[in-house]
Amino acid sequence: MSDAQEKGDCMNILVVDDSAKERTLLQHLLMKGGYGKVTLAESAAEALKHIKGSQGQGKTDLILMDILMPEMNGIEACRAIKSEGSFRDIPVIMVTGLYDRENLESSFAVGATDYIVKPVRKWELLSRVRSAVRLKQEMEKRKARECELEEEIGERERLKKKQENLIRELRSAMEKVKTLSGLLPICASCKKIRDDKGYWTQIEKYIRDHSEAEFTHGFCPECVKKLYAEMGQSGPIDQN
């Protein structure tokens, strides 16, 4: 089974020609080649109206455009189609009655994909259509991949920022929190602590240097009785 037969039934081809005979001929050749959805338009204005109204599932996939038409010719119509962002990627194959280099150059300048010279031959028509379809499919795949890559890059950037924020929060927390752990050498008599450099220091100074704790001073009941027995006080005295 050919690519045309595999893809033809799901493709929407628009044939634009002011000649009813040429429109019918192109439609017949395309349908014999496996392309079952062929819409006909007798003018550029009708073609533009159809394209704008066929967005979504029934969107136009390929256009066969006659160059020489009254009011708006095929080159002007192609320019109008390519100027619209939503329709810019639709392949346009120009159909001309003779090999006119000037018109063909103008057609390619406004974005035409290919051309066919009348009288149209079936094998040439199907070959040009098949090439245009494959090119469009490859472009769509590349755009889809680009979108995936952009989403992937965006997700990586979001994860990176989230990780950076977590690292900053962790560093901030580590700066605020100091923890005492392990065995501390402490004098059994004066209760001084030996630090990691071998110096003995008061326990409150050591704790203050190694944690966020602060000290206030007062007297417990036992020390009040011991130091101020003659005053007969039984409660702690806060000296702050």
Protein Blocks (a to p, Z undefined) as FASTA:
>chain_A
ZZklmmmmmpccddddfbfklmmmmmmmmmmnopabdcddfbfklmmmmmmmmgcjlpcf
bdcddfbdghiafklmmmmmmmpmklmmpccddddfbdcfklmmmmmmnopabdcddddd
fklmmmmmmmmmmmmmmmmmmmmmmmmmmmmmmmmmmmmmmmmmmmmmmmmmmmmpccde
djddddfklopacdfkopacdfklmmmmmmcbdcdddddfklmmmmmmmnopabdcdfZZ
